Structures are given as C-alpha cells and as structure tokens.
Amino acid sequence: MKNVAVIGAGTMGNGIAHAFAQSGFRVQLIDVSENALKKSLETITKNLDRMVSKGTITEAQKQETLSNITTFTNINEGVEYASLVVEAATENIDLKLKIFKQLDEACPEGTILATNTSSISITQIASVTSRPDHIIGMHFMNPVPIMKLVEIIRGYNTSDEVTKIVMDLSKTLGKIPVEVNDYPGFVANRILMPMLNESIETLYNGVAGVYEIDTVMKLGMAHPMGPLQLADFIGLDVCLSILNVMYDGFKNPKYAPCPLLVNMVRAGKLGIKSGEGFYDYSESKKAEKIASQFLK
C-alpha cells in the first residue's frame, strides 16, 4: 500500500497528505479548487520549513516529502491507482455521501475508503457503497503532523482485516491508533464537545468572562489551551455541526448547542478561520486579544 489519495485540501486534508508523504507514501491530493490545492502545498511547505529549522528533518527529507505529493482536481483521475482513500471534506453528511458514491464507482475493487469525519456515522456512509466491509473511519487530530492520536472507527460491517490494515498503517505514520465503535461523536468529540458547549454556556450565562473561563481550565485542569480558545481553533461552525450530529443522534438535550454558539456561527464569527470568535485574531493568532463583544 504505497498510493494514498486524500480528498479535500483544507486544514485536515493538507495535514493528512503531509503525514503520509513524509512517511514515504505517494499521495494524490484532490480538491475541486486549484486555489485550495495551491494554498495546501504552501502550508505543507511552510510546516516542513519549520521542521527543518528545528532540526526535526533535513532539507533533503523536506524535498522528498514534497515530491511525494501530486495534486488533482478530478476525483476519478486522482484515485485511479489508490490502495487507500482518506476523505477529509467539509463535515457535511450530504457532501460525504455524494463523495463516497463517486469513490465506490471510481476506485479499484480492493481499495479501502476511509473518512476523517469527526462525528458522522461510518455505517451511514458505508450504506451508499457496494463495499461496506471496506469503509472505515480514520479521525486524525489537528494539527495532523504533530498529534499522535488517530481514532479508528469501525462501521457495522467493517471487516476485521480492513481494521487491522488501517490500524497497522496508522502506526507506520508514527501515530497511535485507538479502535472505537460507531456512535455519534465517537469518543473524542462525545467527551470534548459537551465540555466546549458548557464553557460557552458558562460565558452566555454571565458566570465568568472569556479570559476567566480559559484561565480556570488551563491552570486548574492543566489544559494546554482554554476551551473557548480551543473552540476558536477548531472552528465554531465545526463545533456546531458536531453538536447537531450528536443531538440528532442521541435526542438528548445535553448535546443541544448553546444559543450563543448558534448566533456566532450565523454572524460569521467562526474563530481563527474568520479572524474573530471568542478572541480577536486580526493582529495575532495566539488568542491574546478578547473579541470586543466579550469585553466587560
């Protein structure tokens, strides 16, 4: 298994492509947008340059990693020789189902189709294909080149053989795979998102401010960043989408998104990606300035 196709050139897609390419795999990075592919390669290059400056890799390893990546705007062309496809498109169920239908038709019979979804049912995705035993979840953590965890999610029909292949493959990337079952939010987001949502509720209810909430969690619970900063980092639209998936899946009000989160997403305040969320990122991406609406 040396040819890996990655669908989507956004934050997660370029990170996944980087991780595979650096481990010696031939990567076909696919996105409908030429501009997104260009930005993705620029990001990967910048991240590799940082690793070279730190002495983590050599200049030769950087060049080899970049040479392992080929870009495509056509899915059928990009997956023609892939042994594994990792879909990392937007967290939207309709889009993912459409992509997997196309992948099922375009990919060789034995190709494993993985999704980087952080909450959507693997079993539902598999149901639109003719190979449900070859569909699996590979939920990488952001930033992919650095974070060690990969949640490996088995759908209802995912085979033992495919699960073992993907678990072993994750280890070759220097990752630590953890196998979980297919329920809304899996493990990582089932635990994380209610915490982030409760932090937003705490702010919404006026219990404390942005700085105070994040400081309590950083100093009191030894979290590397506060929950509101983390929500900004993930993207408030992504947080809302995952909470909605869990709320729909469990029908439990504890997963209902906070009205403040809903309104911020409607207003386009999505966190770092939009330049403002709970913090103002117009001058720095280090969450040093609280957004004006949350200043006392």
Backbone as CSV, one residue per row, in Angstrom:
resi,resn,N_x,N_y,N_z,CA_x,CA_y,CA_z,C_x,C_y,C_z
1,MET,0.847,-1.195,0.000,0.000,0.000,0.000,0.878,1.238,0.000
2,LYS,1.149,1.761,-1.179,2.026,2.923,-1.294,1.350,4.133,-1.913
3,ASN,0.161,3.939,-2.511,-0.564,5.047,-3.126,-1.787,5.397,-2.289
4,VAL,-1.792,6.614,-1.774,-2.885,7.071,-0.906,-3.471,8.348,-1.488
5,ALA,-4.770,8.363,-1.688,-5.451,9.569,-2.159,-6.108,10.258,-0.975
6,VAL,-6.008,11.583,-0.938,-6.637,12.376,0.116,-7.616,13.337,-0.539
7,ILE,-8.872,13.280,-0.122,-9.920,14.138,-0.693,-10.111,15.351,0.200
8,GLY,-9.843,16.534,-0.341,-10.003,17.771,0.414,-8.657,18.363,0.780
9,ALA,-8.429,19.615,0.404,-7.136,20.259,0.636,-7.208,21.324,1.726
10,GLY,-8.172,21.181,2.626,-8.280,22.120,3.742,-7.290,21.788,4.846
11,THR,-7.566,22.290,6.033,-6.650,22.111,7.166,-6.353,20.649,7.439
12,MET,-7.388,19.826,7.522,-7.176,18.411,7.828,-6.590,17.674,6.626
13,GLY,-7.073,17.976,5.431,-6.591,17.287,4.234,-5.112,17.512,3.993
14,ASN,-4.662,18.769,4.122,-3.237,19.014,3.875,-2.375,18.399,4.974
15,GLY,-2.909,18.336,6.196,-2.173,17.695,7.283,-2.041,16.194,7.081
16,ILE,-3.107,15.562,6.615,-3.089,14.119,6.351,-2.150,13.813,5.191
17,ALA,-2.226,14.630,4.134,-1.326,14.454,2.992,0.131,14.591,3.430
18,HIS,0.406,15.585,4.255,1.746,15.811,4.795,2.237,14.572,5.546
19,ALA,1.405,14.035,6.435,1.806,12.902,7.264,2.130,11.671,6.419
20,PHE,1.299,11.375,5.427,1.547,10.216,4.563,2.783,10.427,3.699
21,ALA,2.903,11.628,3.115,4.032,11.905,2.221,5.360,11.847,2.971
22,GLN,5.367,12.350,4.193,6.591,12.349,4.990,6.992,10.920,5.389
23,SER,6.005,10.015,5.403,6.276,8.616,5.754,6.580,7.762,4.526
24,GLY,6.737,8.411,3.366,7.178,7.700,2.170,6.090,7.227,1.238
25,PHE,4.833,7.613,1.504,3.735,7.215,0.624,3.614,8.197,-0.540
26,ARG,3.164,7.689,-1.678,2.824,8.538,-2.815,1.404,9.044,-2.574
27,VAL,1.254,10.345,-2.514,-0.026,10.940,-2.141,-0.632,11.698,-3.314
28,GLN,-1.897,11.379,-3.597,-2.664,12.132,-4.586,-3.630,13.030,-3.811
29,LEU,-3.333,14.317,-3.742,-4.159,15.274,-3.011,-5.189,15.867,-3.969
30,ILE,-6.472,15.701,-3.625,-7.555,16.030,-4.558,-8.482,17.099,-3.973
31,ASP,-8.756,18.113,-4.772,-9.720,19.137,-4.382,-10.262,19.770,-5.671
32,VAL,-11.519,20.170,-5.641,-12.110,20.783,-6.842,-11.524,22.159,-7.113
33,SER,-10.899,22.760,-6.096,-10.356,24.108,-6.225,-8.843,24.092,-6.417
34,GLU,-8.395,24.641,-7.552,-6.958,24.780,-7.803,-6.316,25.679,-6.744
35,ASN,-7.043,26.723,-6.357,-6.524,27.654,-5.366,-6.323,26.972,-4.016
36,ALA,-7.276,26.108,-3.648,-7.152,25.377,-2.381,-5.945,24.453,-2.407
37,LEU,-5.704,23.813,-3.535,-4.542,22.931,-3.676,-3.246,23.725,-3.565
38,LYS,-3.218,24.902,-4.199,-2.029,25.758,-4.131,-1.752,26.179,-2.692
39,LYS,-2.792,26.617,-1.981,-2.629,27.038,-0.587,-2.202,25.868,0.292
40,SER,-2.735,24.682,-0.022,-2.387,23.486,0.739,-0.901,23.174,0.628
41,LEU,-0.378,23.227,-0.587,1.051,22.960,-0.795,1.918,24.025,-0.123
42,GLU,1.441,25.261,-0.133,2.165,26.332,0.552,2.210,26.067,2.060
43,THR,1.099,25.619,2.612,1.036,25.311,4.044,1.966,24.155,4.401
44,ILE,1.920,23.100,3.592,2.785,21.940,3.839,4.251,22.349,3.769
45,THR,4.597,23.164,2.771,5.975,23.638,2.620,6.407,24.456,3.831
46,LYS,5.522,25.344,4.286,5.828,26.184,5.447,6.028,25.329,6.697
47,ASN,5.188,24.309,6.876,5.318,23.430,8.033,6.602,22.604,7.969
48,LEU,6.957,22.170,6.767,8.204,21.424,6.595,9.411,22.330,6.852
49,ASP,9.343,23.577,6.395,10.422,24.535,6.644,10.633,24.721,8.149
50,ARG,9.539,24.763,8.888,9.629,24.907,10.340,10.324,23.692,10.955
51,MET,10.016,22.512,10.423,10.648,21.291,10.925,12.142,21.265,10.598
52,VAL,12.495,21.768,9.413,13.915,21.845,9.030,14.657,22.794,9.963
53,SER,14.047,23.949,10.254,14.695,24.948,11.119,14.901,24.429,12.534
54,LYS,14.025,23.523,12.961,14.144,22.937,14.300,15.061,21.720,14.317
55,GLY,15.479,21.287,13.134,16.357,20.122,13.061,15.627,18.799,13.135
56,THR,14.290,18.843,13.011,13.488,17.610,13.079,13.683,16.770,11.821
57,ILE,13.776,17.436,10.671,14.044,16.768,9.399,15.133,17.539,8.653
58,THR,15.667,16.924,7.617,16.677,17.589,6.793,16.020,18.252,5.585
59,GLU,16.776,19.092,4.900,16.282,19.717,3.676,15.963,18.656,2.631
60,ALA,16.787,17.603,2.579,16.556,16.519,1.618,15.246,15.795,1.920
61,GLN,14.942,15.590,3.207,13.683,14.934,3.594,12.489,15.819,3.265
62,LYS,12.673,17.110,3.421,11.612,18.053,3.047,11.303,17.932,1.562
63,GLN,12.348,17.967,0.724,12.151,17.888,-0.724,11.540,16.555,-1.135
64,GLU,11.946,15.483,-0.467,11.388,14.156,-0.778,9.903,14.100,-0.428
65,THR,9.551,14.702,0.716,8.139,14.743,1.124,7.303,15.479,0.086
66,LEU,7.772,16.636,-0.347,7.029,17.426,-1.344,6.930,16.695,-2.676
67,SER,7.983,15.965,-3.042,7.966,15.228,-4.312,6.990,14.056,-4.284
68,ASN,6.592,13.648,-3.083,5.645,12.532,-2.951,4.193,12.962,-3.157
69,ILE,3.954,14.273,-3.270,2.582,14.783,-3.376,2.281,15.251,-4.797
70,THR,1.196,14.733,-5.358,0.695,15.160,-6.661,-0.728,15.660,-6.472
71,THR,-1.083,16.753,-7.117,-2.423,17.316,-6.931,-3.327,17.037,-8.130
72,PHE,-4.613,16.914,-7.827,-5.638,16.661,-8.846,-6.895,17.463,-8.510
73,THR,-7.612,17.887,-9.539,-8.924,18.497,-9.334,-10.044,17.542,-9.735
74,ASN,-9.678,16.399,-10.305,-10.653,15.402,-10.730,-10.526,14.155,-9.855
75,ILE,-11.590,13.805,-9.157,-11.543,12.665,-8.237,-11.197,11.376,-8.961
76,ASN,-11.863,11.115,-10.069,-11.650,9.847,-10.777,-10.199,9.652,-11.190
77,GLU,-9.565,10.720,-11.645,-8.150,10.631,-12.031,-7.258,10.438,-10.797
78,GLY,-7.591,11.120,-9.723,-6.763,11.077,-8.525,-6.773,9.749,-7.785
79,VAL,-7.878,9.008,-7.887,-7.996,7.765,-7.114,-7.737,6.520,-7.964
80,GLU,-7.362,6.705,-9.209,-7.259,5.587,-10.146,-6.383,4.446,-9.633
81,TYR,-5.273,4.778,-8.967,-4.347,3.739,-8.507,-4.239,3.672,-6.986
82,ALA,-5.177,4.288,-6.281,-5.089,4.362,-4.824,-5.459,3.038,-4.157
83,SER,-4.648,2.650,-3.181,-4.973,1.493,-2.346,-5.816,1.925,-1.147
84,LEU,-5.662,3.188,-0.766,-6.422,3.779,0.338,-6.829,5.187,-0.059
85,VAL,-8.077,5.538,0.231,-8.547,6.912,0.059,-8.970,7.424,1.428
86,VAL,-8.496,8.605,1.787,-8.931,9.241,3.036,-9.692,10.507,2.675
87,GLU,-10.977,10.512,2.945,-11.821,11.671,2.648,-11.745,12.653,3.815
88,ALA,-11.419,13.906,3.503,-11.310,14.941,4.534,-12.030,16.208,4.068
89,ALA,-13.203,16.028,3.498,-14.004,17.163,3.032,-14.759,17.784,4.206
90,THR,-15.514,18.823,3.917,-16.300,19.511,4.938,-17.217,18.546,5.678
91,GLU,-17.432,18.819,6.978,-18.258,17.938,7.821,-19.737,18.136,7.489
92,ASN,-20.113,17.604,6.316,-21.481,17.728,5.824,-21.911,16.368,5.283
93,ILE,-22.954,15.798,5.840,-23.335,14.427,5.524,-23.697,14.261,4.051
94,ASP,-24.438,15.201,3.478,-24.838,15.077,2.075,-23.626,15.075,1.146
95,LEU,-22.669,15.943,1.449,-21.445,16.002,0.643,-20.658,14.700,0.765
96,LYS,-20.543,14.186,1.973,-19.770,12.957,2.181,-20.422,11.765,1.473
97,LEU,-21.731,11.667,1.534,-22.424,10.570,0.856,-22.215,10.657,-0.650
98,LYS,-22.263,11.869,-1.177,-22.035,12.068,-2.614,-20.619,11.638,-3.002
99,ILE,-19.641,12.036,-2.184,-18.244,11.682,-2.463,-18.046,10.176,-2.409
100,PHE,-18.619,9.518,-1.422,-18.399,8.078,-1.283,-19.091,7.269,-2.376
101,LYS,-20.210,7.762,-2.855,-20.837,7.107,-4.017,-19.895,7.169,-5.212
102,GLN,-19.309,8.330,-5.421,-18.392,8.509,-6.547,-17.125,7.672,-6.360
103,LEU,-16.592,7.648,-5.145,-15.389,6.860,-4.869,-15.648,5.371,-5.095
104,ASP,-16.815,4.916,-4.686,-17.157,3.498,-4.835,-17.150,3.081,-6.300
105,GLU,-17.613,3.986,-7.151,-17.649,3.693,-8.595,-16.279,3.833,-9.247
106,ALA,-15.461,4.768,-8.744,-14.198,5.088,-9.414,-13.003,4.262,-8.940
107,CYS,-13.048,3.769,-7.716,-11.872,3.106,-7.135,-11.816,1.617,-7.476
108,PRO,-10.604,1.060,-7.538,-10.460,-0.391,-7.719,-11.207,-1.146,-6.628
109,GLU,-11.566,-2.367,-6.908,-12.411,-3.163,-6.017,-11.849,-3.294,-4.600
110,GLY,-10.540,-3.446,-4.468,-9.947,-3.673,-3.148,-9.572,-2.426,-2.384
111,THR,-9.818,-1.253,-2.950,-9.431,-0.003,-2.294,-10.216,0.207,-0.999
112,ILE,-9.506,0.550,0.058,-10.141,0.877,1.336,-10.531,2.349,1.301
113,LEU,-11.758,2.634,1.682,-12.264,4.011,1.695,-12.445,4.457,3.142
114,ALA,-11.645,5.428,3.554,-11.696,5.936,4.929,-12.230,7.359,4.937
115,THR,-12.848,7.730,6.038,-13.323,9.093,6.208,-12.717,9.687,7.464
116,ASN,-12.355,10.943,7.392,-11.809,11.651,8.548,-12.916,12.338,9.350
117,THR,-14.161,11.954,9.122,-15.258,12.579,9.848,-15.022,12.532,11.354
118,SER,-15.450,13.583,12.035,-15.284,13.637,13.481,-16.565,13.281,14.218
119,SER,-17.634,12.972,13.479,-18.899,12.681,14.180,-19.919,11.889,13.370
120,ILE,-19.837,11.909,12.047,-20.880,11.311,11.203,-20.743,9.787,11.149
121,SER,-21.864,9.089,11.130,-21.901,7.632,11.167,-21.142,6.985,10.006
122,ILE,-20.195,6.121,10.345,-19.463,5.353,9.333,-20.410,4.380,8.640
123,THR,-21.327,3.811,9.404,-22.301,2.859,8.857,-23.196,3.535,7.825
124,GLN,-23.602,4.770,8.110,-24.437,5.506,7.144,-23.656,5.803,5.876
125,ILE,-22.406,6.213,6.019,-21.572,6.487,4.848,-21.390,5.214,4.029
126,ALA,-21.130,4.089,4.721,-20.907,2.809,4.041,-22.135,2.337,3.285
127,SER,-23.318,2.750,3.741,-24.573,2.250,3.164,-24.783,2.686,1.718
128,VAL,-24.066,3.732,1.268,-24.247,4.192,-0.116,-23.222,3.553,-1.053
129,THR,-22.415,2.632,-0.529,-21.396,1.967,-1.341,-21.724,0.487,-1.509
130,SER,-20.987,-0.166,-2.410,-21.140,-1.606,-2.616,-20.084,-2.389,-1.846
131,ARG,-19.318,-1.674,-0.987,-18.216,-2.302,-0.245,-18.217,-1.880,1.228
132,PRO,-19.323,-2.072,1.942,-19.391,-1.606,3.328,-18.317,-2.218,4.233
133,ASP,-17.806,-3.387,3.862,-16.745,-4.009,4.661,-15.416,-3.292,4.510
134,HIS,-15.289,-2.438,3.461,-14.052,-1.708,3.195,-14.159,-0.228,3.570
135,ILE,-15.189,0.144,4.339,-15.371,1.538,4.758,-15.019,1.651,6.240
136,ILE,-14.224,2.669,6.583,-13.749,2.808,7.957,-13.511,4.284,8.265
137,GLY,-13.503,4.619,9.532,-13.195,5.981,9.944,-11.747,6.097,10.383
138,MET,-11.070,7.144,9.902,-9.726,7.492,10.377,-9.783,8.949,10.829
139,HIS,-10.088,9.154,12.093,-10.259,10.508,12.617,-8.926,11.016,13.163
140,PHE,-8.220,11.784,12.331,-6.957,12.393,12.739,-7.242,13.626,13.588
141,MET,-6.265,14.007,14.403,-6.381,15.197,15.240,-5.562,16.340,14.626
142,ASN,-5.996,17.548,14.855,-5.343,18.728,14.304,-4.402,19.362,15.337
143,PRO,-3.167,19.707,14.966,-2.518,19.570,13.655,-2.004,18.149,13.408
144,VAL,-2.371,17.608,12.260,-2.114,16.193,11.959,-0.639,15.795,12.053
145,PRO,0.303,16.588,11.506,1.703,16.149,11.556,2.249,16.005,12.983
146,ILE,1.610,16.669,13.951,2.111,16.673,15.328,1.332,15.733,16.245
147,MET,0.024,15.740,16.138,-0.820,14.979,17.071,-0.724,13.477,16.802
148,LYS,-0.570,12.700,17.865,-0.312,11.267,17.742,-1.572,10.414,17.557
149,LEU,-2.697,10.878,18.065,-3.899,10.034,18.073,-4.569,9.942,16.710
150,VAL,-5.014,8.711,16.377,-5.963,8.510,15.282,-7.074,7.618,15.818
151,GLU,-8.300,8.148,15.826,-9.455,7.319,16.190,-9.809,6.456,14.984
152,ILE,-9.773,5.153,15.166,-10.160,4.228,14.095,-11.569,3.744,14.402
153,ILE,-12.514,4.119,13.535,-13.926,3.826,13.811,-14.438,2.746,12.879
154,ARG,-14.889,1.654,13.472,-15.475,0.560,12.707,-16.947,0.824,12.465
155,GLY,-17.359,0.725,11.202,-18.783,0.739,10.904,-19.378,-0.621,11.247
156,TYR,-20.680,-0.755,11.079,-21.355,-2.013,11.425,-20.801,-3.186,10.622
157,ASN,-20.384,-2.927,9.376,-19.926,-4.011,8.500,-18.422,-3.988,8.210
158,THR,-17.688,-3.074,8.828,-16.242,-3.009,8.577,-15.580,-4.328,8.969
159,SER,-14.775,-4.879,8.073,-14.169,-6.193,8.333,-12.994,-6.098,9.301
160,ASP,-12.699,-7.236,9.955,-11.538,-7.311,10.844,-10.257,-7.043,10.065
161,GLU,-10.192,-7.570,8.838,-8.989,-7.429,8.021,-8.706,-5.966,7.704
162,VAL,-9.744,-5.244,7.283,-9.586,-3.824,6.952,-9.203,-3.030,8.205
163,THR,-9.819,-3.349,9.321,-9.490,-2.654,10.574,-8.026,-2.849,10.935
164,LYS,-7.535,-4.078,10.820,-6.131,-4.366,11.140,-5.186,-3.629,10.197
165,ILE,-5.522,-3.611,8.909,-4.675,-2.919,7.926,-4.558,-1.439,8.281
166,VAL,-5.687,-0.827,8.608,-5.691,0.608,8.897,-5.018,0.898,10.236
167,MET,-5.201,0.031,11.209,-4.507,0.196,12.493,-2.995,0.131,12.284
168,ASP,-2.542,-0.876,11.549,-1.099,-1.037,11.291,-0.552,0.121,10.467
169,LEU,-1.343,0.564,9.500,-0.934,1.681,8.646,-0.745,2.955,9.468
170,SER,-1.643,3.171,10.407,-1.544,4.358,11.262,-0.246,4.350,12.057
171,LYS,0.156,3.172,12.490,1.407,3.051,13.252,2.615,3.396,12.396
172,THR,2.550,3.072,11.098,3.686,3.392,10.213,3.830,4.904,10.031
173,LEU,2.764,5.654,10.319,2.826,7.115,10.257,3.375,7.707,11.557
174,GLY,3.679,6.837,12.516,4.128,7.312,13.819,2.976,7.712,14.711
175,LYS,1.761,7.260,14.372,0.576,7.595,15.154,0.232,6.457,16.128
176,ILE,-0.642,6.784,17.069,-1.169,5.778,17.993,-2.646,5.601,17.685
177,PRO,-3.025,4.502,17.009,-4.437,4.284,16.671,-5.212,3.699,17.849
178,VAL,-6.436,4.156,18.010,-7.323,3.637,19.058,-8.637,3.243,18.397
179,GLU,-9.022,1.987,18.532,-10.237,1.490,17.889,-11.467,1.816,18.727
180,VAL,-12.480,2.403,18.102,-13.733,2.723,18.784,-14.904,2.296,17.897
181,ASN,-16.075,2.259,18.490,-17.264,1.848,17.740,-18.035,3.056,17.218
182,ASP,-18.967,2.776,16.327,-19.638,3.799,15.532,-20.887,4.343,16.215
183,TYR,-20.689,5.354,17.065,-21.790,6.071,17.687,-21.518,7.561,17.546
184,PRO,-22.554,8.416,17.538,-22.355,9.847,17.276,-21.259,10.471,18.136
185,GLY,-20.302,11.117,17.474,-19.218,11.778,18.179,-18.065,10.857,18.542
186,PHE,-18.288,9.513,18.358,-17.263,8.521,18.689,-16.828,8.723,20.148
187,VAL,-15.530,8.789,20.447,-15.081,9.045,21.821,-14.614,10.487,21.979
188,ALA,-13.700,10.918,21.104,-13.075,12.236,21.271,-14.105,13.354,21.362
189,ASN,-14.994,13.441,20.381,-15.934,14.562,20.363,-17.153,14.347,21.252
190,ARG,-17.448,13.099,21.571,-18.553,12.858,22.507,-18.209,13.430,23.878
191,ILE,-16.927,13.420,24.227,-16.487,13.960,25.504,-16.099,15.435,25.382
192,LEU,-15.390,15.783,24.294,-14.882,17.140,24.145,-15.968,18.171,23.881
193,MET,-16.865,17.891,22.936,-17.824,18.924,22.513,-18.783,19.365,23.618
194,PRO,-19.298,18.450,24.448,-20.131,18.930,25.559,-19.354,19.844,26.512
195,MET,-18.046,19.582,26.681,-17.232,20.460,27.527,-17.110,21.853,26.907
196,LEU,-16.837,21.897,25.592,-16.746,23.192,24.929,-18.089,23.914,24.979
197,ASN,-19.160,23.177,24.752,-20.500,23.764,24.763,-20.843,24.312,26.146
198,GLU,-20.451,23.573,27.187,-20.717,24.025,28.559,-19.901,25.269,28.892
199,SER,-18.714,25.359,28.323,-17.890,26.560,28.518,-18.563,27.769,27.882
200,ILE,-19.150,27.558,26.704,-19.867,28.645,26.021,-21.123,29.014,26.810
201,GLU,-21.812,28.012,27.358,-22.988,28.260,28.217,-22.591,29.079,29.444
202,THR,-21.435,28.766,30.015,-20.952,29.481,31.202,-20.727,30.954,30.880
203,LEU,-20.170,31.216,29.698,-19.995,32.593,29.244,-21.352,33.239,28.969
204,TYR,-22.220,32.523,28.280,-23.561,33.004,27.901,-24.387,33.383,29.133
205,ASN,-24.216,32.610,30.219,-24.979,32.852,31.446,-24.344,33.900,32.354
206,GLY,-23.205,34.435,31.930,-22.577,35.511,32.697,-21.852,35.066,33.948
207,VAL,-21.517,33.793,34.039,-20.809,33.285,35.216,-19.392,33.847,35.285
208,ALA,-18.755,33.948,34.122,-17.399,34.493,34.041,-17.118,34.910,32.604
209,GLY,-16.031,35.641,32.399,-15.654,36.107,31.077,-14.782,35.116,30.337
210,VAL,-14.431,35.468,29.112,-13.619,34.593,28.257,-12.283,34.267,28.912
211,TYR,-11.579,35.317,29.344,-10.260,35.117,29.964,-10.369,34.245,31.206
212,GLU,-11.366,34.529,32.040,-11.517,33.809,33.301,-11.817,32.325,33.077
213,ILE,-12.713,32.026,32.150,-13.073,30.632,31.865,-11.861,29.861,31.355
214,ASP,-11.162,30.439,30.394,-9.994,29.757,29.832,-8.877,29.608,30.856
215,THR,-8.699,30.620,31.697,-7.645,30.552,32.708,-7.929,29.474,33.745
216,VAL,-9.170,29.359,34.170,-9.539,28.310,35.141,-9.208,26.931,34.593
217,MET,-9.533,26.692,33.328,-9.303,25.368,32.751,-7.821,25.108,32.472
218,LYS,-7.083,26.147,32.127,-5.644,25.967,31.870,-4.881,25.736,33.173
219,LEU,-5.141,26.570,34.164,-4.386,26.463,35.410,-4.948,25.399,36.345
220,GLY,-6.260,25.233,36.346,-6.890,24.282,37.263,-6.909,22.854,36.769
221,MET,-7.008,22.648,35.445,-7.107,21.315,34.871,-5.921,20.972,33.977
222,ALA,-4.912,21.852,33.927,-3.688,21.624,33.162,-3.946,21.410,31.677
223,HIS,-4.996,22.079,31.144,-5.248,22.025,29.710,-4.265,22.953,28.998
224,PRO,-3.702,22.542,27.855,-2.736,23.395,27.156,-3.343,24.683,26.621
225,MET,-4.637,24.669,26.319,-5.342,25.897,25.939,-6.743,25.838,26.510
226,GLY,-7.308,27.013,26.736,-8.651,27.070,27.296,-9.695,26.570,26.315
227,PRO,-10.885,26.184,26.805,-11.923,25.625,25.927,-12.460,26.606,24.898
228,LEU,-12.524,27.880,25.233,-13.023,28.858,24.266,-11.986,29.108,23.175
229,GLN,-10.716,29.145,23.564,-9.648,29.244,22.567,-9.636,28.004,21.683
230,LEU,-9.821,26.837,22.279,-9.840,25.594,21.503,-11.004,25.581,20.523
231,ALA,-12.169,26.054,20.960,-13.329,26.127,20.061,-13.018,27.020,18.859
232,ASP,-12.357,28.156,19.123,-11.927,29.044,18.036,-10.968,28.327,17.093
233,PHE,-10.070,27.555,17.667,-9.055,26.840,16.885,-9.707,25.780,15.995
234,ILE,-10.666,25.048,16.539,-11.379,24.014,15.776,-12.244,24.655,14.695
235,GLY,-12.874,25.758,15.034,-13.843,26.411,14.148,-15.223,26.286,14.778
236,LEU,-15.862,27.409,15.071,-17.157,27.353,15.754,-18.226,26.691,14.891
237,ASP,-18.094,26.812,13.569,-19.032,26.137,12.675,-18.874,24.620,12.760
238,VAL,-17.635,24.162,12.899,-17.390,22.721,13.037,-17.947,22.221,14.366
239,CYS,-17.721,22.989,15.436,-18.261,22.612,16.750,-19.784,22.494,16.698
240,LEU,-20.412,23.469,16.053,-21.875,23.464,15.940,-22.344,22.247,15.149
241,SER,-21.680,21.945,14.056,-22.050,20.800,13.229,-21.962,19.489,14.010
242,ILE,-20.884,19.318,14.773,-20.705,18.084,15.547,-21.761,17.973,16.643
243,LEU,-22.032,19.079,17.335,-23.066,19.061,18.373,-24.429,18.712,17.779
244,ASN,-24.725,19.253,16.601,-26.005,18.940,15.953,-26.101,17.465,15.584
245,VAL,-24.987,16.882,15.113,-24.976,15.452,14.789,-25.260,14.630,16.046
246,MET,-24.637,14.993,17.162,-24.840,14.238,18.405,-26.246,14.451,18.958
247,TYR,-26.743,15.679,18.850,-28.098,15.960,19.326,-29.129,15.176,18.516
248,ASP,-28.941,15.154,17.195,-29.845,14.390,16.332,-29.716,12.890,16.583
249,GLY,-28.490,12.441,16.839,-28.250,11.011,17.006,-28.748,10.450,18.325
250,PHE,-28.585,11.225,19.397,-28.957,10.737,20.727,-30.304,11.265,21.212
251,LYS,-30.787,12.350,20.601,-32.027,13.010,21.036,-31.975,13.371,22.517
252,ASN,-30.780,13.755,22.970,-30.567,14.091,24.374,-30.255,15.586,24.462
253,PRO,-31.036,16.343,25.280,-30.849,17.801,25.334,-29.473,18.239,25.816
254,LYS,-28.711,17.341,26.457,-27.385,17.755,26.927,-26.430,18.052,25.771
255,TYR,-26.781,17.593,24.551,-25.942,17.861,23.388,-26.438,19.055,22.573
256,ALA,-27.524,19.695,23.021,-28.075,20.831,22.265,-27.095,22.007,22.299
257,PRO,-26.744,22.578,21.144,-25.770,23.679,21.120,-26.290,24.927,21.811
258,CYS,-25.403,25.612,22.490,-25.731,26.857,23.179,-26.207,27.909,22.174
259,PRO,-27.245,28.693,22.504,-27.722,29.742,21.589,-26.628,30.734,21.187
260,LEU,-25.688,31.003,22.090,-24.593,31.918,21.753,-23.738,31.343,20.628
261,LEU,-23.460,30.055,20.688,-22.687,29.404,19.625,-23.431,29.492,18.291
262,VAL,-24.729,29.210,18.320,-25.547,29.264,17.105,-25.503,30.665,16.492
263,ASN,-25.676,31.682,17.334,-25.696,33.058,16.828,-24.342,33.492,16.287
264,MET,-23.267,33.063,16.941,-21.935,33.439,16.468,-21.661,32.841,15.086
265,VAL,-22.084,31.614,14.892,-21.901,30.979,13.583,-22.743,31.704,12.539
266,ARG,-23.971,32.036,12.879,-24.829,32.781,11.947,-24.219,34.126,11.572
267,ALA,-23.514,34.728,12.524,-22.901,36.039,12.292,-21.555,35.938,11.591
268,GLY,-21.096,34.713,11.332,-19.820,34.526,10.641,-18.605,34.646,11.537
269,LYS,-18.838,34.636,12.866,-17.724,34.682,13.829,-17.321,33.241,14.130
270,LEU,-16.396,32.707,13.333,-16.101,31.270,13.356,-14.805,30.915,14.065
271,GLY,-14.104,31.920,14.592,-12.824,31.646,15.239,-11.668,32.104,14.381
272,ILE,-10.546,31.398,14.475,-9.329,31.798,13.754,-9.578,31.937,12.258
273,LYS,-10.346,31.005,11.681,-10.528,30.998,10.221,-11.211,32.256,9.700
274,SER,-12.039,32.903,10.529,-12.729,34.118,10.091,-12.086,35.379,10.674
275,GLY,-11.106,35.199,11.567,-10.432,36.342,12.177,-11.012,36.767,13.512
276,GLU,-12.154,36.184,13.878,-12.770,36.529,15.167,-13.696,35.416,15.631
277,GLY,-13.639,35.153,16.922,-14.545,34.222,17.582,-14.705,34.738,18.995
278,PHE,-14.234,33.979,19.963,-14.195,34.477,21.332,-13.006,35.415,21.512
279,TYR,-12.035,35.279,20.614,-10.869,36.158,20.590,-10.807,36.882,19.245
280,ASP,-10.082,37.970,19.224,-9.854,38.749,18.010,-8.481,38.364,17.458
281,TYR,-8.467,37.823,16.230,-7.222,37.340,15.622,-6.725,38.261,14.505
282,SER,-7.196,39.507,14.499,-6.808,40.425,13.427,-5.323,40.788,13.495
283,GLU,-4.736,40.729,14.685,-3.326,41.087,14.842,-2.446,39.885,15.152
284,SER,-3.022,38.872,15.777,-2.242,37.692,16.162,-3.166,36.490,16.248
285,LYS,-2.624,35.307,15.969,-3.402,34.067,16.076,-3.159,33.358,17.406
286,LYS,-2.634,34.093,18.381,-2.281,33.493,19.667,-3.330,33.723,20.758
287,ALA,-4.516,34.140,20.379,-5.611,34.346,21.349,-5.168,35.277,22.474
288,GLU,-4.588,36.415,22.096,-4.104,37.373,23.082,-5.104,38.513,23.323
289,LYS,-6.037,38.672,22.395,-6.977,39.786,22.478,-8.405,39.258,22.460
290,ILE,-9.156,39.544,23.488,-10.547,39.085,23.577,-11.407,39.884,22.599
291,ALA,-12.335,39.200,21.925,-13.232,39.864,20.968,-14.013,40.969,21.690
292,SER,-14.249,42.079,21.003,-14.828,43.272,21.616,-16.177,42.999,22.268
293,GLN,-16.977,42.097,21.693,-18.313,41.874,22.246,-18.278,41.217,23.622
294,PHE,-17.103,40.631,23.982,-16.989,39.937,25.265,-16.168,40.716,26.273
295,LEU,-15.791,41.940,25.924,-15.069,42.782,26.867,-16.045,43.362,27.887
296,LYS,-15.629,43.386,29.133,-16.514,43.884,30.184,-16.608,45.394,30.117
